[in-house]
């Protein structure tokens, strides 16, 4: 899988976030488009990268996280 996902804080007083992204699979002819929004109960202070069932290993590629504040 290759692609980009972005999260944006739209309202800091309510912790309202949006997310959008596009991912593709270079071995097949399809792409995933995603969008979401959520109001968090508190300040976002961590990000966790995990797999569907939480036990698979991340075995190749790279992840880059950029935070602007």
MMTF fields as JSON, N, C-alpha, C and O atoms, coordinates in Angstrom:
{
  "mmtfVersion": "1.0.0",
  "mmtfProducer": "UNKNOWN",
  "numBonds": 275,
  "numAtoms": 276,
  "numGroups": 69,
  "numChains": 1,
  "numModels": 1,
  "chainsPerModel": [1],
  "groupsPerChain": [69],
  "chainIdList": ["A"],
  "bondAtomList": [4, 2, 8, 6, 12, 10, 16, 14, 20, 18, 24, 22, 28, 26, 32, 30, 36, 34, 40, 38, 44, 42, 48, 46, 52, 50, 56, 54, 60, 58, 64, 62, 68, 66, 72, 70, 76, 74, 80, 78, 84, 82, 88, 86, 92, 90, 96, 94, 100, 98, 104, 102, 108, 106, 112, 110, 116, 114, 120, 118, 124, 122, 128, 126, 132, 130, 136, 134, 140, 138, 144, 142, 148, 146, 152, 150, 156, 154, 160, 158, 164, 162, 168, 166, 172, 170, 176, 174, 180, 178, 184, 182, 188, 186, 192, 190, 196, 194, 200, 198, 204, 202, 208, 206, 212, 210, 216, 214, 220, 218, 224, 222, 228, 226, 232, 230, 236, 234, 240, 238, 244, 242, 248, 246, 252, 250, 256, 254, 260, 258, 264, 262, 268, 266, 272, 270],
  "bondOrderList": [1, 1, 1, 1, 1, 1, 1, 1, 1, 1, 1, 1, 1, 1, 1, 1, 1, 1, 1, 1, 1, 1, 1, 1, 1, 1, 1, 1, 1, 1, 1, 1, 1, 1, 1, 1, 1, 1, 1, 1, 1, 1, 1, 1, 1, 1, 1, 1, 1, 1, 1, 1, 1, 1, 1, 1, 1, 1, 1, 1, 1, 1, 1, 1, 1, 1, 1, 1],
  "groupList": [{"groupName": "UNK", "atomNameList": ["N", "CA", "C", "O"], "elementList": ["N", "C", "C", "O"], "formalChargeList": [0, 0, 0, 0], "bondAtomList": [1, 0, 2, 1, 3, 2], "bondOrderList": [1, 1, 2], "singleLetterCode": "X", "chemCompType": "L-PEPTIDE LINKING"}],
  "groupTypeList": [0, 0, 0, 0, 0, 0, 0, 0, 0, 0, 0, 0, 0, 0, 0, 0, 0, 0, 0, 0, 0, 0, 0, 0, 0, 0, 0, 0, 0, 0, 0, 0, 0, 0, 0, 0, 0, 0, 0, 0, 0, 0, 0, 0, 0, 0, 0, 0, 0, 0, 0, 0, 0, 0, 0, 0, 0, 0, 0, 0, 0, 0, 0, 0, 0, 0, 0, 0, 0],
  "groupIdList": [1, 2, 3, 4, 5, 6, 7, 8, 9, 10, 11, 12, 13, 14, 15, 16, 17, 18, 19, 20, 21, 22, 23, 24, 25, 26, 27, 28, 29, 30, 31, 32, 33, 34, 35, 36, 37, 38, 39, 40, 41, 42, 43, 44, 45, 46, 47, 48, 49, 50, 51, 52, 53, 54, 55, 56, 57, 58, 59, 60, 61, 62, 63, 64, 65, 66, 67, 68, 69],
  "secStructList": [7, 3, 3, 3, 3, 3, 3, 3, 3, 3, 3, 6, 6, 6, 6, 3, 3, 3, 3, 3, 3, 3, 3, 3, 3, 6, 6, 6, 6, 3, 3, 3, 3, 3, 3, 3, 3, 3, 3, 7, 1, 1, 7, 7, 7, 7, 7, 7, 7, 7, 7, 1, 1, 1, 7, 1, 7, 7, 7, 1, 1, 7, 7, 7, 7, 7, 7, 7, 7],
  "xCoordList": [0.842, 0.0, 0.884, 1.925, 0.45, 1.139, 0.09, -1.025, 0.441, -0.516, -0.225, 0.881, -1.246, -1.112, -2.417, -3.508, -2.28, -3.43, -3.1, -2.011, -4.027, -3.816, -4.916, -6.081, -4.522, -5.469, -5.337, -4.228, -6.468, -6.473, -7.367, -8.512, -6.839, -7.629, -8.397, -7.8, -9.72, -10.539, -10.994, -11.202, -11.153, -11.6, -10.901, -11.246, -9.927, -9.147, -9.951, -9.608, -10.993, -11.776, -12.69, -13.08, -13.035, -13.886, -13.146, -13.726, -11.868, -11.062, -11.708, -11.727, -12.231, -12.88, -11.841, -11.217, -11.659, -10.662, -11.33, -12.409, -10.68, -11.077, -9.879, -8.73, -10.159, -9.108, -9.516, -10.698, -8.528, -8.783, -7.537, -6.417, -7.746, -6.591, -6.908, -8.068, -5.849, -5.936, -4.79, -3.639, -5.127, -4.153, -4.359, -5.489, -3.279, -3.364, -2.47, -1.561, -2.74, -1.934, -1.259, -1.931, 0.07, 0.798, 0.722, 1.048, 0.306, 0.21, -1.183, -1.395, -2.134, -3.491, -4.043, -3.486, -5.117, -5.669, -6.827, -7.973, -6.528, -7.576, -6.963, -5.762, -7.823, -7.405, -8.484, -9.652, -8.072, -8.989, -9.027, -7.984, -10.211, -10.394, -11.063, -12.006, -10.584, -11.123, -11.373, -10.665, -12.372, -12.656, -13.398, -14.209, -13.122, -13.771, -13.676, -12.902, -14.477, -14.373, -14.716, -15.459, -14.153, -14.395, -14.138, -13.244, -14.926, -14.658, -14.067, -14.739, -12.809, -12.131, -12.501, -12.783, -12.5, -12.848, -11.749, -11.992, -10.563, -9.441, -8.435, -8.673, -7.32, -6.263, -5.635, -5.36, -5.411, -4.709, -3.238, -2.568, -2.727, -1.344, -0.509, 0.647, -1.078, -0.303, -0.989, -2.196, -0.207, -0.698, -0.124, 1.071, -0.951, -0.49, -0.722, -1.817, 0.302, 0.197, 0.1, 0.991, -0.98, -1.176, -1.801, -2.126, -1.965, -2.568, -4.012, -4.482, -4.707, -6.125, -6.371, -7.232, -5.622, -5.867, -4.881, -4.973, -3.94, -3.033, -1.857, -1.037, -1.744, -0.643, 0.313, 1.418, -0.08, 0.809, 1.985, 1.869, 3.116, 4.307, 4.327, 3.935, 4.784, 5.047, 6.38, 7.42, 6.369, 7.56, 8.259, 9.243, 7.799, 8.522, 7.957, 6.887, 8.7, 8.232, 8.647, 9.544, 7.976, 8.315, 7.075, 6.095, 7.145, 6.082, 6.727, 7.749, 6.146, 6.65, 5.522, 4.417, 5.788, 4.794, 5.334, 6.445, 4.548, 4.904, 3.822, 2.638, 4.226, 3.278, 3.654, 4.798, 2.695, 2.918, 2.084, 0.934, 2.651, 1.891, 2.027, 1.421],
  "yCoordList": [-1.18, 0.0, 1.238, 1.281, 2.232, 3.517, 4.618, 4.451, 5.732, 6.822, 7.846, 7.931, 8.626, 9.735, 9.908, 9.821, 10.152, 10.446, 11.691, 11.795, 12.629, 13.875, 14.048, 13.734, 14.555, 14.893, 16.38, 16.908, 17.053, 18.499, 18.856, 18.41, 19.667, 20.176, 21.391, 22.424, 21.274, 22.367, 23.327, 24.51, 22.822, 23.686, 23.252, 22.217, 24.029, 23.651, 23.753, 23.092, 24.552, 24.665, 23.458, 23.165, 22.758, 21.564, 20.28, 19.197, 20.38, 19.229, 18.502, 17.272, 19.271, 18.71, 18.508, 19.464, 17.249, 16.865, 16.295, 15.706, 16.476, 15.801, 15.028, 15.346, 14.025, 13.242, 12.903, 12.716, 12.826, 12.438, 11.776, 12.077, 10.876, 10.194, 9.421, 9.206, 9.008, 8.153, 7.148, 7.511, 5.897, 4.814, 3.946, 3.753, 3.432, 2.556, 1.343, 1.349, 0.312, -0.904, -1.025, -1.164, -0.973, -0.975, -2.321, -2.399, -3.375, -4.684, -4.955, -5.969, -4.057, -4.245, -2.906, -1.854, -2.95, -1.728, -1.187, -1.179, -0.741, -0.103, 0.896, 0.881, 1.763, 2.773, 2.883, 2.577, 3.322, 3.573, 5.066, 5.714, 5.603, 7.0, 6.997, 6.239, 7.836, 7.824, 9.246, 10.178, 9.396, 10.671, 10.428, 9.507, 11.254, 11.074, 12.354, 13.254, 12.424, 13.521, 12.987, 12.016, 13.65, 13.211, 14.382, 15.197, 14.45, 15.371, 14.538, 13.663, 14.807, 14.049, 14.588, 15.777, 13.722, 14.171, 15.009, 15.653, 15.005, 15.776, 16.065, 15.768, 16.638, 16.988, 15.729, 14.768, 15.74, 14.647, 14.727, 15.712, 13.693, 13.734, 12.541, 12.415, 11.65, 10.526, 9.941, 10.091, 9.278, 8.578, 7.175, 7.001, 6.178, 4.791, 4.216, 4.333, 3.602, 2.908, 1.422, 0.862, 0.784, -0.624, -1.34, -0.714, -2.629, -3.439, -3.742, -3.364, -4.418, -4.693, -5.436, -5.039, -6.509, -7.268, -6.915, -7.458, -6.008, -5.532, -6.425, -6.082, -7.577, -8.49, -8.69, -9.194, -8.308, -8.459, -7.499, -6.435, -7.879, -7.03, -6.093, -6.472, -4.874, -3.943, -4.378, -4.184, -4.972, -5.651, -4.998, -5.548, -3.87, -3.195, -1.8, -1.468, -0.985, 0.363, 1.348, 1.09, 2.494, 3.546, 4.366, 4.365, 5.06, 5.946, 7.254, 7.262, 8.359, 9.676, 10.456, 10.528, 11.034, 11.843, 13.256, 13.462, 14.224, 15.639, 16.328, 16.233, 17.018, 17.768, 19.232, 19.598, 20.057, 21.503, 22.099, 21.708, 23.022, 23.526, 24.968, 25.486],
  "zCoordList": [0.0, 0.0, 0.0, 0.655, -0.741, -0.798, -0.723, -1.219, -0.111, -0.088, 0.966, 1.5, 1.255, 2.183, 2.955, 2.392, 4.25, 5.099, 5.908, 6.474, 5.965, 6.708, 7.746, 7.499, 8.916, 9.973, 10.262, 10.337, 10.423, 10.646, 11.818, 11.896, 12.735, 13.85, 13.357, 13.053, 13.275, 12.762, 13.842, 13.576, 15.075, 16.16, 17.45, 18.019, 17.912, 19.092, 20.39, 21.369, 20.42, 21.656, 21.86, 22.99, 20.78, 20.895, 20.537, 20.615, 20.143, 19.701, 18.516, 18.468, 17.572, 16.381, 15.287, 14.825, 14.875, 13.878, 12.628, 12.701, 11.491, 10.265, 9.732, 10.041, 8.938, 8.296, 6.883, 6.592, 6.004, 4.624, 4.073, 4.488, 3.138, 2.579, 1.326, 0.972, 0.667, -0.509, -0.429, -0.188, -0.634, -0.607, -1.838, -2.288, -2.372, -3.52, -3.328, -2.498, -4.099, -4.072, -5.431, -6.453, -5.443, -6.716, -7.428, -8.613, -6.748, -7.398, -7.958, -8.622, -7.697, -8.192, -8.662, -8.35, -9.396, -9.984, -9.147, -9.597, -7.948, -7.143, -6.176, -5.907, -5.664, -4.693, -3.623, -3.862, -2.448, -1.337, -1.069, -0.984, -0.939, -0.553, 0.818, 1.047, 1.723, 3.078, 3.564, 3.184, 4.397, 5.034, 6.332, 6.428, 7.331, 8.626, 9.429, 9.103, 10.487, 11.443, 12.822, 12.966, 13.841, 15.21, 16.16, 15.932, 17.216, 18.314, 19.442, 19.989, 19.793, 20.835, 22.215, 22.359, 23.229, 24.577, 25.234, 26.255, 24.669, 25.215, 24.128, 22.957, 24.504, 23.563, 22.972, 23.691, 21.666, 21.002, 21.39, 21.08, 22.068, 22.546, 22.096, 22.502, 21.253, 20.724, 19.501, 19.317, 18.675, 17.483, 17.522, 17.764, 17.288, 17.268, 15.871, 15.32, 15.309, 14.031, 14.352, 14.99, 13.91, 14.23, 13.038, 12.029, 13.158, 12.107, 12.47, 13.543, 11.583, 11.786, 13.096, 13.881, 13.335, 14.569, 15.682, 16.783, 15.405, 16.437, 16.744, 17.596, 16.069, 16.362, 15.195, 15.394, 13.979, 12.827, 12.947, 13.554, 12.364, 12.407, 11.209, 10.106, 11.432, 10.337, 9.751, 10.379, 8.537, 8.052, 6.864, 6.371, 6.396, 5.325, 5.137, 5.648, 4.388, 4.106, 5.16, 5.963, 5.15, 6.107, 6.426, 5.682, 7.545, 7.991, 8.384, 9.07, 7.962, 8.324, 8.993, 8.455, 10.146, 10.846, 10.979, 11.469, 10.542, 10.641, 11.447, 11.121, 12.494, 13.312, 13.286, 13.558, 12.96, 12.963, 14.085, 14.287, 14.796, 15.929, 16.191, 17.129]
}
